[in-house]
Amino acid sequence: MTEILLTEIIRPLRRGQLTIPAEFRRRLGITDDSLLQLTLHDDRIEITPVVTRPASGKSWAQELYALFAPVRAEAEAMDEAEIDALIDEAVNEVRSQC
């Protein structure tokens, strides 16, 4: 069987972001919540979809939801302005590191 190669030339966005063409995403089953493994091979980058399965009976989303229960409980006591101020503070901190 002959391997069919698809090739696209793309331009990186600011901060190195890449847009994977729709046909590539469709063929590889890449969705918005997919994880991708990037591997550097000498002078090229290999991108491989990662298939994840929860180790326990719970899905990873359920485990993450449970992990953030204390944060949600704390946020319930805050008004919208307090939450917005904390978000702005966190965003500014991250931006100052770039």
C-alpha positions, 0 to 999 in steps of 0.5 A: 500500500502506498503512503499518501503524504499531505503537505502544507506550508503554514506560517507560525502565529505570534508566540510560535502558535501553529494552525493545523490545517482542517484536513490534517485534524480531520484525518487524525481525529484531532479535536479542541480537547485533544492532546498533542505530543511534540518531538524535535528530530534534528531539524524537524518537528513531529506532532502526534495525537496522544490517546488518553484513557482514565486510569480509574473509573472516573474520567479525567474531567470528573477528577479535575472537577473534584480537585477544584472543589475548594476553589469553587467553594471559595469563589462562591463567597466572592462577588463578581468584581472580586473575581474579575480583579483576581483574574486581571491580576493573574493575567497581568502576572502571566503577561509580565513573564512573556 
